[in-house]
Amino acid sequence: MNRIAVRSLVGGLRGARNYNRYISTAVAARPLDGAEFLNRRSGDGFSGFYWMRMMSSAPQTVAPPVGTTSAEKEQKESGSSVGDGGKKGSDSNVVVSNYWGIQRPKIAREDGTEWPWNCFMPWETYRADLSIDLGKHHVPKTFLDRFALRTVKLLRIPTDIFFQRRYGCRAMMLETVAAVPGMVGGMLLHLRSLRKFQQSGGWIKALLEEAENERMHLMTMVELVKPVWYERLLVLIVQGVFFNAFFGLYMISPKLAHRIVGYLEEEAIHSYTEYLKDIDSGKIENVQAPAIAIDYWRLPKDAKLKDVITVIRADEAHHRDVNHFASDIHYEGKELREAPAPLGYH
């Protein structure tokens, strides 16, 4: 028996000199009895293979039982390919690890159909307040107010020249800029809260809500208007310049920063009003509303482009009020945390 074991070991070393790389502490090699050795052994080379097979942690392939159909075989292979650490989605080939126990709960619409979006959840949707006054305007009273208004009017000139009455592309570009101030303000208030060990009064969340709402405007417009390469390039340039400029401005003077955003939102209301005029006149086709807009704003299933632009314009009016309100708080010599944050005010 000892001679048989020695011959098996020597054959394994001769047939596979690099067998050490297959060794795993998770699987221990068991010795072969005489009958098993004689049944398996068909030469020294095969004994070497069997030794490596026993020392490997990889699962051994088991032949499917007789009578297994090809469909059942593919189903088993697809299930085994995921293994212990992953879950394969039904709509894509993305394998998502469930090792951490993080799984998306089953979410359905009110009609019972599956919720299709990962970028927002049903409890984040809302119906826009269309009763808001669209004609409000902050009359400049100080030098900073006049500076803010003239800055916005100056920025509008190249926009008018480049886009003219292409309000779909204009809105897309506008939203790439409009989503920046809320994120910058929320981030800086967050850091300030950490440095000074102070509550923000809810303003961090309020400003981040504004940024997210503006981003959803962009996601909707992208469904309607497909940007070409030079428009994408323009977005990169404008976003890089505007982010850094607004970051520095907010560090120096938050009241001026919020005032500029307030006037930007007033211009956005004007742009969307002109957009609606072109839809009413037939210059722009009143197409079916994108599915993402219908779910986000809880619009009717048969909603059109005009309905989408109407709710977006109402959102911009709310953002106008929030930023002018924030600027007024700073003008009174107070901090934002001393005033109630307009949470959920879209």
Phi, psi and omega in degrees: 000319178297324179294323180294317180297319180295316180297323178296316180295316180296319178296322179295319179293323181286326183279337182208089184292335184260031185293343183299330183289347178266355185290134176228138178285350182281337182235123181264141178281137178253147179288152179267137171278172187298316183294317181295323180295315182293325179290322184275329190281126173230036183130164183294326181297318180291326178295326176295320179296318181295323178297316178295323180297320181288333182269001181263146179271353181288140181293143181281137180288129180251129180294140179293149180296156180297136179097356179288128180284163180294326179294317178295323179296316179295322179296318179294320179295319179293325178290321181285336180291334178283317176071203184281338191252004185218164177222125184265130181288154182284334185261354182210174179263015181285128177261118183255125181289133174250017180301325184274358178078015181264114179224143178284129177291159178285119184241137181231156173288177179295332179274003176095350179285158184292140178286121189269353190254140171259340185282344174202155184250164183303324181287353176263357179275165182196168173256124184295144177276100183275358181274359183294147180287114181278346186266003180297144178212134177275115179285124180300133181241332183241174178299318180295324177298314180294323177297317180297315181295316181292326177298315180294317179298324179292320180293336181287334185300306180295332177294316179297322181292317186286313187264334183053242181254023174275078190287339175294309177294323179297316180294321178299313178296319181300319183288332176294333177272318185294338180278354183279312187302318180298320179292317179295312180297316179297321179295315181291324175293325177297313179295322178296319178298322179290320182292320187259002179055044183235150172288156181264357183070017180088359185287333176299309181295322181298316181289324177292326174299319178298315179298318180293321178297318177295324178295323177293329172301316181296316180299326177289315182295327179295330176291334183265324184234120179269113183291142176271177190297320183287334174288322175297319178297319178297322178299317179300315182293311183297318181295318180297317180291312186292321180300310183293322179294316181289326177300310179296321180295318181293327177294323183277311186213091179300326181294322176290321180298313179293327179293318178299317179295321177301317178289327175298321179292326175297320177293326178295320177300318179297317181296317180289331175295318176294324176301313180296324178297320179291328176292316180296326181278352179090000178292331176241130183291134180274079186281175178294140179291143177298151182299324181295325178289321180299318181284322185290318181260007180055047180277161175298156182298332181262022182297150181247178179302320180301321178295321180293312181296327179295316181287327177295319178298322177295321176300316181297325177294322177293320178295324175303311182296318183298315184286323174294323177297316179297320178295320178298323178298315179293323179296332177279004178079018181250169175262157182301325184294345179278350179244151181294133179282138180280068181292137179073012183267089182267000000 
